[in-house]
C-alpha cells in the first residue's frame, strides 16, 4: 500500500515503505533456497520465506478457486506435470512476458511450451497460442502428487503466499530508488542480488539498481502472485504505449488504452445501495 500510495492518493509513501520493509526483514525471514519449491503441494514447509499465506488443502478445503485455478488453468499442461487431472486450456502468457526471462539460466521461467506457439496470433479459441506456466504444481518436493481424497484429482494442496520475503526485498529496493529515506543503495543492491542469485544460479548475481530492472525483476519473481497489474500501473505501463503486449487493447500487436482502466469502476449494485458513492471518472 505504501509503495502504491503516490499513484492512488498523490502523496508519496516511499519512506514508510522502507520503514516497514525493514521491520519485516528484521523479523528473521530468509529466502527459501530453491525457487521451484515455492509453489508446490508441500509449500507449507517454506516458513523461512513465507510471511502470510492463504492455506489450501486438497482434502479438507476443496474449492474451485485460488491455487486450484492457478494449477489447472494453463494451456496444454498434462496431469502428470501438474499433479492434477489436467488442464482447463484457458490461460496463456504473451510473447512479451516470456521475453523477460533468460530461460536457459533463470529457473523462474517455468513455462509449458510443448505443443504451444510462442506468438499469440489469436486471442480467442486458440489455446495453443502463447505459453503456459508450470509455476504452481500439485506435487511435493519428492515428486509425489499432493494429498487429495478426490479420485478425479481436481483440488490442490498448494498454499498461496500473500506476503513473502522476496517481495519485501523488492519493495525496499524500489522505495529507495523512488526517493524514500531510511534505506541505502548498497543494501538495496544486496537484496536484489540475493533474489538474482536464487533465480539465476548459473548466471550469478547481476542485479541492476534501476527502475527498469525492478519492473522486469518483479515480473520474473512474482508472476501469477497477483502483483502485475498494480506494478504496471505504478510504472506507467498498464494503459499507455510505454509497454505493449499481444492483444492489449484488442489489437494483436498491442495498443494504448483509456487511462480510466487504471482504476476499476464501482459496481452498479454498490452505487444503487449507497447514493453517496460517485462513479469513478470515465465509467
N, C-alpha and C positions, 0 to 999 in steps of 0.2 A: 504493500500500500504506500509506503514512504517512497519507494523508487518511482512509482507512478503518480505521486502527488502533484507534481508540476503540470502533468498532462491534463488531469481531471479537475484540479482546483486552481491552477495558475500560481500556486505557491510552492517553490522548491522545498523538498524534504530530504535532500541527499545527506545532510549531516545526521538526521535521525536514522536514515537507512544504515549509515556506518555505525552509529552508536549501538543499535540493536543487533546488527550483524556481529559486532564484536562480543556482545553478551552471549549470543548463541554459540559462536566459535569458542568462547571461553568456557563453555559448559563441558568440553572434553570430547566432542564427537571427532571422528576421523573418517577419511574416505575409505569405503569398502574397497579392498584391493582389486577385485575383479568386476569390471563394469557389467559383463554379461550375466552376472548373478543377481543384479539389482531387481529384475522383474521376473523372477521365477516363482514356482509354486511354494517354495520354502523360503521366500524372501522375508518372512517374519524374523529370520535369524540375522538380518542385516541391521542390528541395533547399533553398530558402530557408526553408521551414516544416517540412518532414518531417524527423524526427529518426531514426526507425527504421521500416522498412516490411517487410511480407511481400510479396515480389515475385511477381507473376503474369505469365505470358507466354502469350498465346493461341495461339502457335505451338509453343513448346517445353515448356511446363509445363501441359499441358491437364489439367483435373480438374473434378469436378462440385461442388466446394466453394468456399469463400472468396468472392471478388468475382464469380465466375461465378454463384453462387447469389444474391448481393445484386442483381445486374443482372437476372437472369431472373425472380425470384420475385414481382415486382409484378403486381397485377391490372390487366389492360387495356392495359398499356404495349405499344405496337406495336414491331415490329422496327426500323422506320425511326428511331424515337425513341431506342431503347436501343442500337442498333448490334449487335444480336444477331438471332437468328431469332424473337424474340418472347417473350411472357410465359408463366409457368407458372401464373398465376392462383391463387397460394396465400398471399400476404401482403398485408394491408391495415392501414391505420392508423385508429385510433378518432377520432371527432369531438373528443374531449377533447384529444388530442395535436395535431390540426390547429389547434385554437383557440389554441395557444401562439404562432402565427405571425400577424403582420400581413402577409398575403400581398401586399398592394398595395405594401409598402415593403421587405419582408425578402426578399432574394434567396436566402436559405437555404431558404425554403419551396418546395422543388421537389417538387410533387405532380402525380400524374396524376389528373385529375378527369373527363376525357371519358368519358361513359357510366357514371360511378360515382355512387353515392348517398353523401352525406356521412354520414348516420346509419347505424350498423350495427344494423339491426333483426334481423338473423340472424347467427349465428356460423359455422355450418357450411353448406357447399354454397351459399354466397351470395357469389361473388367480386365482384359488383358493389356490395356494401355496404361502404362505407369507401373512402377514397382510398389511392392507392399512391404510392410515391416514385420520382422520376427522378434521385435524387442520384448513383447510380452508373450511368454511361453509357459504353458501349464505343465512344466517339467521341473523336477527337483535338481539340485546340484549333481546328483548321481546319475541323472538321466531318466529317472522313473517318472511316470505320469503322476500328477498331483492327486491327492486323495479326492474321491468322488464316488458316492454311492449310486449315482445315476448311470445305468448301463449305457446310455446314449452319449455319455461324456460331454454334456452340454456346458456344465458350470466349472469355473476355475477356482483355484486356491491362492491367487496372487493378490497380495495386499498392495494398495495404491499409496505411494508416498506423497502426501500433501506438501510436506517440507522435508528436504534432505540437505546434507551439508554442502554438496557441490553447488546447489542454488545459492546458498548463503555466501559462499566464496565469490560467485559471480555478481551478486548484489553488491558486496563490498567493493569489488574492483570497479564496477560501473559507477557507483556513487562517488568514488574517489575521482574518477575521470570527469565526472559532471560537476565537480567543484565542492563536494561535501568536505567538511572539516573533521578532524579526528582520526583520519587514516593517512596512509602514505603510499607512494608509488611502489616502493620496494616490496612492501607487504602484499600489495595487490598483485604485483607480478608473480610473487612467490605462490600465491593461491592459484593463479591461473596456470602456472607451471605444474602444480600438483595435479590439476584436472587434466592438463595436456599429457603428462607422463602416464596417467592411467589410461586415457583414451587412445593415445598413440605410443604405446610402449616401445615400438621399434624405432619410430622417428625421434623419440626423445622429447625433451621439454623445449618447445618452440613457440611459447605464448608471446603475444604482442599486446602491450597495454595500449589499446586504441579502441574506440567505439566500433569501427567496422569489424574488428576481430571479435569483440564482445557479442555482437548480434549474431554473428555466424557461429561462435562457440556455444552460445545459448541454444541455437538450433540443433547443433550436434549433440550436446549433452542432455538436453531436456525435452527432445521431441516426443510427442504423444503424452506429455505430462501436463497439458493444459496451460501452457505459457505463450505459445507462438503468436496468437492474435494480439494479446496485450503488448508483447515485446515489439511487434511490428508497428503498432500504433505509437508506442513511446519513441521509436526511432524514425517516425515519419514515413513509414514504408507501406502501411496497410492499405491506404486508399490512393496514394499518389503513384506517379510513374517512376519513382526512385527505385522501386523493386517490383518487377513484373514476373508473374508466373503463369504457366499454362492455364487458360480459361479464367483468369482474373477478369472480372467484368464481362464474362460470357464470350470472350474473344480468345481464339486459340493461342495467340502469342501474348496475350495479356494486355490490359489497358487500365488507365487510372479510372477510379470510380468516385462517386459523390462522397465528399468528406463527412457527410452525415452518418455514414456507416461506421465511423469511429466510435459511436455511441449507439447502443441498442434503443429501439423505440420502447416506450412504456406500453405494456399490453392494454388493449382496449377494455378488458374486464376490470383492470385496476383503475383506469380513467373513469369508468362508469360508477365504480364503487366509491371513489373519492373525488368529488368535484374540485378539490383544492389542488389536485395534480395538474400540471401543464405538460403536454406532449413535448418531447424533445424536438429541437428545430429540424425541419425538413420532412417530418413524418406526418 
